[in-house]
């Protein structure tokens, strides 16, 4: 058993600098709710996505909320979407996306994916469009670009807005150049394992003035999170930093279990959300979480280059060992994780756990993730999207986050090869 755990979900973006910043903020409770970091983060996002304007001269307005799911709900409300309307979304997705659609009063329409990109199949999208279709949400799964050119053409043909879900990837000056400039709107999330993290948080980038005006009113009217909630967010990276080195022993697991039982650790997805219910409340992005996300945005090129390095390494190993690679994966992509497809993927994950390698990431064994979600409560029926159902049973992802060193990647491949 290796002493250093290899993982997807143990505060993957909480490196030493992140933890030091969280500790500093923890000692300054007067800065938790309101402060300058929110506006600084807004400005930095606007600047980073300046290419959204393209040649149109229309810059993107940025609106911040306490989570990506709240941001999406606010966006749909600002687009005057509600009861009787339909939103097309891919089947292989996180539960918070259809939940936000339902919370806004609309109906999610699940469409199958193309395996090579893990994103919407444009041909299936065409079939799913009805007079009730009011938007298409295009997800860049794990940082693999969706078929934006085809989706843009479909949206233009039917006069339907395109929302780009960029929770898994934020482009830098090295790309991916196609991401973030095609949709009228961009959805960002700053959760624990996204492209960058503030432990929590979300943003909407809007290129439509009428929608921006309504989004501003919703953000201005959003309430502050409780101080207890913000305290939990700031404790989260510190708790995992303490537990990670001992996770292979009973000490680390027991410590995390105790923190969970005492409700010190914040929930990622609540039991209500797993059953298709999202609170209609909108909350502000706390200043403390904005400060954490802003620091990561300033290091975006460093974080993305680290992901690119591991992506290239995994591609080289796949070529060396004859493992199949999705056509949508390129060596220049800063993948949020590296997907592979193998028979018996779950058995492999279980076997690797004995070596302190934890590759369960919540995106396996389910079309709407995590596995504990009730898909029927969201309107999904088994068999509706067969490619998505096949993918979720065969997928096995390798970590690329900042806490995953190159030596960890080498160890992972060595042990993986020995056991397979």
MIVEX-680415 format. One record per residue: x, y, z of N, C-alpha, C in turn; residue in three letters. Coordinates in pm, whole numbers, padded with zeros to 5 digits, always signed. Atoms other than C-alpha are relative to their C-alpha. Example, Ala and Ser with C-alpha at 12.3 -4.5 7.8 and 13.67 -1.06 7.14 Angstrom:
+00089-00119+00000+01230-00450+00780+00090+00120+00000ala-00082-00119-00006+01367-00106+00714-00077+00109+00073ser
//
This chain:
+00084-00120+00000+00000+00000+00000+00088+00125+00000unk-00072-00126+00000+00131+00345-00091-00057+00090+00108unk+00045-00085-00110+00115+00600+00190-00073+00124-00051unk+00064-00118+00056+00018+00891-00033-00118-00043-00087unk+00115+00047+00079-00339+00837-00164-00006+00068-00136unk+00030-00052+00133-00415+00880-00532-00152+00006-00009unk+00144-00020-00018-00765+01020-00563-00054+00104-00097unk+00071-00105+00073-01023+01238-00737-00067+00101+00093unk+00099-00075-00078-01228+01372-00447+00045+00048+00137unk-00046-00042-00133-01013+01442-00139+00056+00142-00007unk-00041-00140+00018-01004+01822-00188+00111+00011-00104unk-00105+00012+00102-00816+01783-00518+00072+00130-00035unk-00064-00127+00033-00745+02155-00569+00060+00070+00121unk-00048-00063-00124-00651+02227-00207+00147-00034+00022unk-00144+00017-00022-00273+02249-00232+00042+00087+00119unk-00049-00075-00116-00052+02418+00029-00040+00145-00002unk+00036-00142+00011-00118+02769-00101-00148+00021+00026unk+00145-00009-00020-00494+02710-00108-00034-00013+00148unk+00028+00023-00143-00494+02577+00250+00047+00118+00085unk-00050-00116-00075-00282+02867+00376-00095+00119-00014unk+00096-00110+00024-00524+03114+00218-00129-00025+00077unk+00123+00033-00073-00823+02931+00368+00018+00023+00150unk-00027-00020-00142-00662+02938+00713+00002+00149+00035unk-00005-00144-00023-00594+03310+00686-00141+00060+00001unk+00138-00049+00006-00955+03375+00586-00081-00048+00119unk+00072+00055-00116-01081+03153+00866+00019+00088+00123unk-00031-00085-00114-00915+03390+01113-00050+00143-00018unk+00052-00134+00027-01087+03694+00956-00149-00007-00031unk+00144+00021+00027-01463+03629+00996-00073+00124-00050unk+00066-00123+00047-01548+03993+00925+00009+00012-00153unk-00013-00005+00146-01441+03929+00561-00077-00111-00069unk+00058+00119+00059-01644+03613+00507-00111+00031-00100unk+00117-00024+00085-01963+03757+00358+00025+00104-00108unk-00017-00112+00093-01876+04091+00198+00144+00047+00002unk-00135-00051+00009-01550+04237+00076+00040+00023-00145unk-00043-00037+00135-01347+04344-00228+00025-00119-00093unk-00036+00114+00085-01268+03991-00351-00109-00033-00101unk+00110+00033+00091-01613+03949-00508+00012+00080-00129unk-00010-00083+00120-01573+04244-00744+00130-00027-00075unk-00127+00033+00065-01208+04159-00811-00012-00129-00080unk+00019+00127+00069-01308+03806-00904-00088+00019-00123unk+00088-00030+00114-01588+03935-01128+00081+00062-00115unk-00080-00067+00102-01345+04163-01310+00101-00095-00065unk-00099+00094+00053-01085+03887-01346-00064-00101-00095unk+00071+00091+00090-01341+03649-01497-00036+00068-00131unk+00036-00074+00121-01461+03915-01738+00121+00016-00091unk-00122-00017+00079-01104+03980-01848+00044-00132-00062unk-00046+00128+00049-01020+03611-01880-00086-00049-00117unk+00090+00043+00106-01325+03551-02100-00026+00111-00100unk+00020-00111+00093-01279+03867-02303-00019-00048-00142unk+00015+00052+00135-01256+03651-02613-00143-00040-00030unk+00142+00030+00025-01628+03578-02565-00062+00098-00099unk+00059-00102+00086-01702+03902-02746+00031-00022-00146unk-00036+00025+00140-01527+03783-03061+00014+00129-00076unk-00004-00121+00083-01572+04036-03336-00125+00085+00017unk+00129-00070-00011-01914+04149-03215+00009+00129+00079unk-00014-00118-00083-01786+04410-02974-00086-00003+00123unk+00085+00014-00117-02027+04281-02709+00075-00075+00109unk-00073+00066-00108-01847+04207-02383-00096-00079+00086unk+00082+00086-00085-01970+03948-02135-00017+00064+00137unk+00027-00042-00136-02137+04055-01813+00011-00122+00091unk-00027+00110-00092-02047+03841-01509-00087+00015+00125unk+00086+00000-00118-02287+03746-01230+00038-00118+00088unk-00054+00098-00093-02184+03555-00919-00106-00046+00101unk+00091+00060-00098-02382+03319-00695+00077-00101+00084unk-00071+00089-00093-02300+03075-00418+00025-00139-00056unk-00026+00129+00065-02308+02775-00655-00035+00011-00148unk+00033+00002+00141-02322+02691-01023-00145-00033-00025unk+00140+00038+00018-02665+02532-00983-00093+00118+00023unk+00080-00121-00022-02804+02857-00840+00016+00096-00117unk-00024-00088+00114-02642+03050-01122-00081-00043-00121unk+00078+00050+00114-02807+02826-01383-00148+00028+00020unk+00140-00029-00028-03146+02860-01215-00030+00149-00023unk+00019-00144+00019-03106+03239-01209+00003+00037-00148unk-00008-00027+00144-03006+03241-01576-00130-00037-00069unk+00123+00044+00065-03309+03041-01683-00117+00091+00038unk+00105-00094-00040-03537+03268-01479+00014+00132-00074unk-00024-00127+00069-03375+03572-01640-00028-00008-00149unk+00036+00021+00140-03441+03421-01982-00151-00017-00016unk+00147+00015-00002-03812+03411-01885-00043-00143-00036unk+00031+00142+00021-03806+03031-01899-00072-00052+00123unk+00078+00050-00114-04060+02851-01686-00088-00117-00039unk+00090+00115+00017-04356+02613-01681-00036-00021-00147unk+00034+00035+00137-04415+02431-02009+00117+00008-00097unk-00118-00012+00086-04070+02512-02149+00092-00121+00017unk-00092+00114-00002-03806+02250-02233+00143+00047-00022unk-00142-00029+00014-03427+02264-02198+00071-00130-00036unk-00074+00119+00042-03210+02014-02385+00132-00008+00076unk-00121+00023-00076-02931+01867-02175+00046-00143-00027unk-00047+00134+00028-02711+01564-02222-00030-00094+00116unk+00035+00099-00101-02785+01241-02037+00113-00024+00099unk-00114+00024-00089-02434+01192-01892+00039+00132+00064unk-00020-00131-00062-02437+01485-01651-00019-00011+00150unk+00019-00004-00144-02449+01587-01286-00145+00040+00031unk+00139-00023-00037-02785+01598-01109-00033+00147+00017unk+00030-00140-00027-02749+01968-01030-00047+00074-00125unk+00043-00068+00123-02802+02061-01397-00150-00018-00023unk+00147+00012+00014-03151+01908-01442-00076+00055+00120unk+00067-00057-00117-03235+02012-01085-00025+00149-00017unk+00015-00144+00020-03173+02377-01173-00108+00030-00103unk+00103-00018+00103-03393+02340-01482-00139-00017+00062unk+00129+00025-00066-03675+02194-01274-00033+00111+00098unk+00023-00108-00097-03631+02460-01004-00046+00128-00069unk+00044-00117+00075-03679+02724-01273-00139-00018-00059unk+00135+00026+00048-04009+02558-01368-00007-00071-00133unk-00003+00062+00132-03895+02400-01696+00021-00151+00012unk-00016+00145+00005-03849+02039-01805+00131-00035-00071unk-00122+00044+00068-03508+01881-01880-00031-00110-00102unk+00015+00101+00105-03501+01684-02206+00138-00062-00021unk-00130+00067+00005-03219+01429-02193+00026-00055-00140unk-00040+00042+00135-03032+01363-02518+00129-00081+00012unk-00116+00089-00006-02774+01094-02586+00127+00073-00044unk-00130-00061+00023-02404+01166-02623+00076-00071-00112unk-00100+00062+00085-02124+01097-02867+00113-00048+00090unk-00099+00055-00092-01877+00869-02691+00135+00068-00015unk-00134-00055+00024-01572+01034-02850+00021+00136+00065unk-00012-00129-00068-01649+01368-02683-00069+00001+00136unk+00080+00007-00123-01879+01259-02396-00095+00119+00010unk+00087-00117+00005-02098+01550-02505-00117-00026-00095unk+00122+00013+00080-02426+01609-02690+00026-00050-00142unk+00001+00045+00139-02486+01425-03016-00087+00097-00079unk+00080-00099+00074-02595+01698-03262-00120-00060-00072unk+00112+00061+00071-02813+01456-03457-00116-00031+00094unk+00104+00026-00100-02999+01355-03142-00063+00130+00050unk+00053-00130-00039-03035+01721-03050-00106+00045-00099unk+00098-00039+00102-03211+01791-03380-00133-00073+00020unk+00121+00080-00018-03456+01510-03310-00080+00046+00123unk+00065-00034-00127-03530+01644-02960-00064+00138+00001unk+00053-00137+00002-03615+02002-03060-00150+00001-00032unk+00144-00020+00020-03982+02099-03031-00028+00150+00012unk+00034-00143-00021-04166+02434-03024+00018+00044+00145unk-00017-00034-00142-04124+02417-02644+00147+00018+00038unk-00143-00008-00032-03741+02408-02663+00044+00145+00010unk-00038-00140-00024-03606+02731-02513+00151+00020+00016unk-00146-00012-00013-03232+02655-02468+00063-00137-00013unk-00080+00123+00004-02962+02394-02523+00122+00023+00090unk-00118-00007-00087-02700+02332-02253+00105-00098-00052unk-00109+00078+00059-02374+02211-02400+00111-00015+00103unk-00095+00029-00107-02139+02044-02149+00134-00045-00057unk-00135+00040+00041-01763+02029-02209+00052-00101+00103unk-00023+00102-00101-01733+01702-02018+00149-00026+00022unk-00139+00022-00043-01402+01670-01828+00099+00090-00075unk-00088-00091+00074-01266+01954-02045+00016-00035-00146unk-00003+00037+00143-01318+01779-02382-00100+00090-00073unk+00093-00092+00067-01467+02036-02622-00118-00073-00065unk+00121+00051+00064-01824+01966-02728-00001+00042-00147unk+00007-00036+00143-01919+01984-03100-00068+00135-00019unk+00058-00134-00005-01972+02358-03083-00048+00051-00135unk+00039-00052+00133-01984+02433-03456-00135-00054-00042unk+00127+00060+00037-02266+02187-03515-00113+00050+00090unk+00104-00045-00092-02458+02293-03204-00037+00146-00026unk+00028-00139+00030-02422+02661-03293-00089+00013-00124unk+00081-00004+00122-02564+02594-03640-00145-00040+00029unk+00136+00043-00037-02862+02410-03489-00072+00112+00076unk+00061-00108-00078-02925+02692-03241-00038+00118-00088unk+00030-00112+00090-02906+02956-03513-00119-00033-00089unk+00109+00042+00088-03141+02757-03736-00135+00010+00070unk+00126+00003-00075-03404+02729-03464-00016+00120+00094unk+00002-00120-00085-03326+03060-03288-00012-00038+00148unk-00004+00049-00139-03247+02883-02961+00134+00042+00062unk-00126-00037-00065-02987+03019-02715+00083-00123+00038unk-00092+00105-00039-02680+02806-02642+00070+00040+00129unk-00067-00022-00129-02548+02778-02285+00118-00096+00007unk-00119+00085-00013-02191+02650-02252+00027-00026+00148unk-00034+00041-00137-02127+02456-01931+00150-00024+00006unk-00146+00006-00009-01760+02522-01857+00048-00031+00142unk-00039+00034-00137-01753+02382-01503+00131-00078+00004unk-00118+00086+00000-01478+02137-01603+00122+00063-00067unk-00114-00058+00072-01258+02372-01805-00016+00151-00012unk-00007-00144+00025-01162+02739-01809+00120+00024-00090unk-00112-00017+00093-00951+02830-02112+00096+00109+00046unk-00101-00103-00023-00627+03026-02080+00055+00043-00136unk-00050-00049+00128-00409+03188-02346+00054-00110-00090unk-00038+00115+00082-00312+02839-02467-00122-00080-00044unk+00121+00068+00041-00673+02736-02514-00062-00081+00112unk+00053+00028+00134-00885+02544-02572-00072+00122-00057unk+00047-00125+00057-00961+02833-02804-00147-00002-00038unk+00138+00006+00044-01302+02705-02911-00101+00011+00113unk+00091+00005-00114-01446+02695-02560-00028+00140+00056unk+00037-00122-00070-01636+02984-02401-00035+00118-00087unk+00029-00115+00087-01699+03200-02708-00115-00026-00097unk+00102+00037+00096-01976+03019-02894-00141+00023+00052unk+00133-00015-00057-02270+03035-02657-00033+00143+00038unk+00043-00130-00052-02476+03338-02563+00031+00012+00149unk-00023+00002-00144-02416+03233-02204+00102-00108+00034unk-00097+00097-00052-02144+03051-02010-00030-00024+00146unk+00021+00041-00139-02200+02859-01688+00133-00049+00059unk-00122+00042-00070-01910+02823-01443-00036-00047+00140unk+00015+00046-00137-01883+02634-01116+00137-00003+00066unk-00127-00003-00074-01615+02672-00850-00006-00094+00120unk+00010+00101-00104-01694+02361-00648+00133-00066+00027unk-00122+00059-00055-01441+02133-00485+00091-00062-00104unk-00082+00073+00096-01325+01946-00796-00015+00053-00142unk+00022-00057+00133-01398+02182-01084+00133+00051-00060unk-00121-00050+00065-01153+02363-01316+00085+00082+00096unk-00060-00068-00115-01074+02601-01030-00101-00008+00113unk+00088+00019-00115-01218+02599-00680+00001+00120+00093unk+00014-00091-00112-01351+02839-00421-00067-00075+00114unk+00074+00096-00080-01486+02534-00236-00148+00001-00041unk+00133-00013+00059-01822+02666-00355-00001+00126-00085unk+00012-00120+00083-01941+02928-00601-00039-00032-00143unk+00038+00016+00140-02077+02977-00950-00011+00136-00067unk+00008-00125+00076-02088+03236-01225-00077-00023-00130unk+00063-00003+00131-02293+03320-01532+00061+00116-00078unk-00045-00104+00092-02142+03510-01823-00106+00018-00107unk+00111-00028+00091-02405+03678-02037+00042+00101-00106unk-00026-00091+00110-02377+03842-02379-00128+00066-00050unk+00127-00061+00038-02741+03950-02395-00040+00102+00105unk+00025-00110-00092-02823+04286-02240-00130-00018+00077unk+00129+00015-00069-03187+04206-02160+00010-00103+00112unk-00018+00103-00102-03090+03890-01973+00093+00050+00110unk-00094-00054-00099-02800+04067-01802-00071+00093+00098unk+00073-00091-00089-03035+04332-01664-00080-00076+00105unk+00079+00079-00095-03257+04068-01508+00090-00078+00095unk-00095+00070-00086-02958+03870-01377+00055+00092+00109unk-00051-00095-00099-02828+04182-01206-00099+00020+00113unk+00102-00016-00104-03156+04227-01023-00005-00122+00091unk+00002+00122-00081-03150+03865-00910+00123-00010+00090unk-00120+00004-00083-02791+03886-00790-00007+00103+00113unk+00011-00105-00103-02855+04213-00607-00098-00041+00111unk+00100+00041-00099-03154+04053-00432+00033-00130+00071unk-00037+00127-00062-02972+03732-00336+00039+00023+00146unk-00029-00011-00143-02923+03665+00034+00142-00048+00030unk-00132+00046-00045-02600+03609+00225-00012-00139+00061unk-00007+00129-00068-02504+03258+00329+00026+00021+00148unk-00027-00011-00143-02490+03194+00702+00149-00008+00027unk-00141+00005-00038-02158+03243+00876+00044-00144+00027unk-00033+00139-00025-02171+02877+00981+00030-00074-00131unk-00024+00065+00130-02195+02765+00618+00135+00040-00056unk-00129-00047+00052-01899+02981+00518+00115-00059+00080unk-00103+00061-00084-01699+02850+00813+00027-00144-00043unk-00016+00138+00046-01761+02493+00693+00079-00004-00131unk-00072-00003+00126-01640+02585+00346+00150+00024+00022unk-00140-00031-00025-01317+02729+00485+00071-00113+00074unk-00060+00114-00072-01260+02428+00711+00023-00119-00092unk-00005+00115+00089-01310+02183+00425+00142-00033-00050unk-00134+00036+00049-00961+02208+00265+00096-00034+00113unk-00090+00025-00112-00791+02212+00606-00024-00141+00056unk+00032+00134-00051-00973+01897+00721+00058-00106-00092unk-00052+00100+00093-00880+01709+00406+00153+00001-00005unk-00147-00006-00004-00520+01832+00421+00054-00081+00117unk-00041+00078-00117-00498+01673+00767-00029-00149-00021unk+00041+00139+00013-00678+01353+00667+00069-00075-00112unk-00053+00067+00118-00520+01280+00329+00119-00091+00028unk-00117+00087-00019-00181+01150+00449-00030-00129+00076unk+00033+00116-00084-00354+00904+00683-00121-00077-00053unk+00122+00064+00050-00638+00795+00455+00019-00150-00020unk-00027+00143+00016-00471+00461+00385-00003-00076+00131unk+00012+00058-00133-00485+00397+00758-00141+00031+00053unk+00134-00024-00055-00797+00391+00974-00015+00141+00056unk+00006-00132-00064-00706+00728+01126-00066+00103-00091unk+00054-00099+00093-00778+00937+00817-00148-00020-00028unk+00141+00029+00028-01107+00763+00737-00087+00033+00121unk+00078-00026-00121-01224+00785+01099-00016+00150+00023unk+00004-00145-00019-01138+01156+01115-00104+00064-00093unk+00097-00054+00095-01338+01234+00799-00143-00043+00035unk+00132+00047-00039-01628+01020+00917-00054+00080+00119unk+00041-00078-00117-01635+01205+01249-00040+00142-00041unk+00032-00135+00047-01627+01544+01075-00133+00003-00076unk+00127+00009+00073-01914+01431+00852-00117-00016+00097unk+00106+00023-00098-02122+01306+01146-00031+00126+00080unk+00018-00124-00075-02065+01634+01329-00045+00116-00089unk+00044-00099+00099-02171+01820+01012+00097+00117-00012unk-00103-00100+00022-01843+02006+00997+00031+00011-00149unk-00023+00000+00144-01794+01903+00634-00129+00035-00074unk+00120-00035+00076-02039+02064+00389-00035-00108-00101unk+00046+00098+00099-02249+01839+00165+00023+00054-00141unk-00016-00039+00140-02171+01843-00206-00137-00002-00069unk+00136+00014+00052-02516+01717-00307-00087-00050+00114unk+00086+00038-00112-02795+01699-00049-00093-00115-00039unk+00094+00109+00027-03042+01411-00016-00120+00050-00079unk+00111-00058+00076-03315+01643-00144+00037+00017-00147unk-00044-00018+00138-03112+01724-00455+00012-00132-00074unk-00009+00133+00063-03053+01354-00522-00138-00051-00040unk+00137+00039+00034-03432+01322-00539-00066+00100-00093unk+00054-00092+00100-03472+01605-00790-00056+00129+00053unk+00054-00122-00059-03543+01895-00555+00113+00097+00034unk-00095-00106-00030-03340+02217-00546-00072+00116+00065unk+00059-00117-00065-03409+02509-00316-00015+00114-00100unk+00018-00113+00092-03552+02809-00503+00077+00125+00043unk-00071-00118-00053-03338+03046-00292+00128+00027-00078unk-00126-00043+00060-03053+03244-00446+00087+00063+00108unk-00095-00050-00099-02743+03319-00238+00118+00067-00067unk-00118-00069+00051-02453+03555-00289+00125-00089+00011unk-00131+00063-00015-02102+03426-00349+00070+00066+00117unk-00069-00062-00114-01926+03478-00013+00136+00058-00041unk-00127-00064+00029-01628+03710-00023+00117-00096+00024unk-00109+00093-00032-01411+03440+00138+00019-00102-00112unk-00008+00098+00108-01493+03187-00135+00045+00066-00130unk-00047-00074+00117-01442+03452-00403+00151+00020+00007unk-00144-00019-00017-01095+03517-00258+00076-00127-00035unk-00066+00127+00032-01005+03147-00284-00003-00026-00151unk+00012+00024+00143-01135+03119-00641+00084+00100-00080unk-00080-00102+00067-00965+03446-00741+00147-00038+00000unk-00140+00041-00008-00629+03316-00621+00028-00113-00100unk-00020+00108+00096-00677+03003-00833-00010+00051-00144unk+00009-00055+00135-00785+03206-01136+00130+00070-00039unk-00128-00063+00027-00462+03404-01106+00107-00104-00034unk-00094+00108+00029-00281+03069-01121-00054-00095-00109unk+00067+00087+00096-00500+02934-01402+00098-00065-00097unk-00095+00057+00097-00214+02889-01650+00083-00111+00065unk-00078+00102-00072-00011+02697-01390-00083-00126+00023unk+00089+00115-00024-00308+02474-01299-00028-00073-00131unk+00030+00061+00129-00398+02414-01664+00122-00071-00058unk-00121+00065+00052-00037+02339-01761+00029-00130+00074unk-00016+00124-00075-00021+02081-01483-00095-00107-00054unk+00096+00094+00057-00335+01918-01621+00045-00045-00139unk-00049+00036+00134-00189+01929-01974+00116-00099+00010unk-00115+00089-00018+00130+01762-01850-00046-00143+00027unk+00049+00134-00032-00063+01470-01701-00083-00058-00114unk+00074+00047+00118-00293+01451-02004+00095-00058-00103unk-00099+00050+00097+00011+01414-02232+00062-00131+00048unk-00059+00122-00055+00162+01154-01999-00094-00119-00017unk+00097+00109+00015-00156+00945-01999-00018-00039-00146unk+00009+00032+00143-00181+00973-02378+00118-00085-00045unk-00120+00078+00035+00176+00846-02410-00010-00143+00053unk+00014+00132-00059+00102+00556-02177-00106-00083-00073unk+00102+00071+00077-00213+00467-02369+00058-00051-00132unk-00062+00042+00126-00015+00458-02692+00097-00115+00023unk-00100+00103-00029+00258+00247-02531-00064-00135+00032unk+00063+00123-00043+00017-00008-02385-00117-00043-00087unk+00107+00037+00090-00238-00009-02665-00139+00021+00056unk+00132-00029-00056-00520+00133-02456-00072+00099-00091unk+00073-00091+00089-00794+00304-02661-00016+00139+00061unk+00013-00140-00042-00823+00684-02643-00114+00064-00079unk+00107-00071+00067-01124+00899-02721+00057+00098-00103unk-00049-00089+00105-01081+01094-03046-00006+00146+00039unk+00014-00140-00041-01189+01413-02870+00112+00049+00090unk-00108-00039-00091-00885+01411-02641+00123+00041-00080unk-00121-00050+00064-00590+01622-02754+00106+00027+00108unk-00110-00018-00096-00249+01666-02592+00005+00141+00057unk-00004-00137-00048-00308+02041-02551-00116+00032+00095unk+00116-00025-00084-00625+02001-02342+00035-00012+00149unk-00019+00010-00145-00615+02074-01966-00115-00079+00062unk+00113+00081-00042-00846+01783-01886-00018+00003+00151unk+00032+00005-00143-01021+01789-01550+00024-00140+00054unk-00039+00138-00028-00970+01411-01552+00012-00071-00133unk-00031+00070+00125-00855+01161-01814-00085-00126-00009unk+00089+00117+00007-01129+00914-01920+00058-00113-00084unk-00032+00121+00073-01052+00558-02024-00123-00091+00003unk+00114+00091+00006-01294+00281-02119+00050-00143-00002unk-00048+00136-00018-01234-00070-01997-00113-00090+00048unk+00094+00097-00054-01441-00382-01941+00034-00025+00147unk-00023+00024-00142-01488-00440-01570+00061+00118+00072unk-00059-00121-00060-01406-00079-01478-00022+00005+00151unk+00028-00007-00143-01576-00107-01139+00086-00100+00078unk-00086+00097-00066-01382-00421-01049+00143+00052+00011unk-00134-00058-00002-01060-00242-01138+00009+00106+00110unk+00000-00103-00105-01154+00053-00915+00005-00063+00139unk+00003+00066-00130-01231-00179-00625+00135-00064+00032unk-00130+00063-00021-00903-00363-00672+00106+00103+00036unk-00100-00104-00024-00700-00041-00679-00015+00064+00138unk+00021-00057-00134-00856+00077-00351+00089-00068+00104unk-00086+00073-00092-00649-00190-00177+00142+00056+00000unk-00131-00063+00011-00342+00003-00294-00006+00149+00036unk+00020-00141-00036-00477+00335-00159-00013+00088-00123unk+00029-00073+00124-00578+00440-00511-00152+00005-00014unk+00145-00018-00008-00931+00583-00512-00048+00074-00126unk+00037-00057+00130-01063+00637-00865-00151+00017-00017unk+00143-00030+00010-01433+00665-00785-00019+00151+00008unk+00012-00146+00009-01529+01018-00886-00144+00049-00007unk+00141-00039+00007-01910+01014-00881-00058-00004-00139unk+00047+00000+00138-01933+00979-01260-00006-00142-00056unk+00001+00139+00045-01955+00600-01275-00129-00069+00044unk+00117+00079-00035-02246+00360-01280-00131+00074-00004unk+00123-00080+00001-02502+00632-01347+00000+00095-00119unk+00016-00095+00109-02636+00840-01633-00013+00142+00053unk+00008-00128-00069-02724+01124-01396+00071-00019+00133unk-00093+00026-00110-02450+01149-01137-00031+00090+00121unk-00067+00126-00034-02381+01063-00860-00095-00119-00002unk+00074+00124+00015-02495+00701-00846-00122-00007+00091unk+00111+00004-00095-02726+00764-00549-00120+00082-00043unk+00110-00081+00053-02948+00993-00761-00113-00092-00050unk+00116+00069+00056-03300+00879-00849-00031+00062-00136unk+00020-00062+00132-03308+00941-01228-00146+00016-00038unk+00143-00009+00034-03682+00876-01250-00061+00129+00052unk+00054-00124-00056-03745+01180-01029+00031+00120-00089unk-00038-00107+00091-03581+01389-01301-00059-00020-00140unk+00063+00025+00129-03780+01236-01586+00079-00088-00093unk-00080+00088+00086-03512+01000-01714-00049-00144+00013unk+00043+00139+00001-03618+00648-01816+00115-00088-00050unk-00105+00092+00042-03377+00357-01841-00019-00040-00146unk+00004+00037+00141-03290+00284-02202-00018+00117-00094unk+00022-00116+00086-03361+00636-02329+00126+00039-00078unk-00125-00045+00061-02995+00715-02402+00106-00109+00017unk-00083+00119-00017-02805+00390-02458+00150+00026+00001unk-00145-00025+00000-02463+00539-02535+00046+00056+00133unk-00034-00054-00132-02464+00737-02212+00000-00111+00105unk+00007+00110-00095-02566+00423-02023+00118-00095-00015unk-00117+00084+00024-02284+00225-02184+00127+00066+00056unk-00118-00074-00047-02027+00495-02104+00013-00008+00151unk-00009-00007-00146-02113+00516-01737+00038-00133+00063unk-00037+00131-00052-02057+00142-01694+00145-00036-00030unk-00134+00039+00043-01721+00127-01871+00108+00104+00031unk-00096-00108-00014-01555+00456-01779+00085-00017+00126unk-00093-00004-00113-01251+00477-01554+00091+00121-00023unk-00071-00127+00019-01092+00821-01504+00125+00007+00085unk-00127-00020-00068-00737+00909-01407+00012+00147+00041unk-00004-00138-00051-00669+01222-01196+00103+00088-00071unk-00092-00100+00056-00508+01538-01334+00011+00124+00088unk+00009-00120-00083-00566+01780-01044+00138+00042+00054unk-00130-00051-00045-00286+01995-00891+00068-00081+00109unk-00061+00083-00104-00234+01757-00598+00049-00135-00052unk-00044+00125+00063-00165+01471-00841+00136+00026-00067unk-00134-00023+00053+00211+01479-00894+00029-00093-00118unk-00041+00086+00111+00384+01336-01199+00042-00137+00052unk-00041+00128-00060+00535+01070-00972-00121-00084+00040unk+00123+00073-00031+00182+00980-00859-00058-00064-00125unk+00048+00054+00126+00082+00937-01221+00080-00122-00044unk-00086+00114+00035+00380+00709-01282-00033-00121+00087unk+00036+00109-00091+00291+00505-00973-00134-00062-00039unk+00132+00048+00040-00071+00480-01084+00010-00090-00123unk-00013+00079+00122+00022+00354-01431+00073-00132+00028unk-00075+00122-00031+00273+00105-01290-00089-00103+00070unk+00086+00093-00074+00025-00048-01045-00116-00045-00088unk+00111+00033+00090-00257-00032-01300+00045-00106-00101unk-00052+00095+00099-00041-00218-01555+00024-00137+00063unk-00026+00127-00068+00062-00483-01302-00128-00079+00025unk+00124+00067-00035-00298-00558-01213-00089-00027-00120unk+00084+00018+00119-00433-00549-01568+00083-00044-00119unk
//
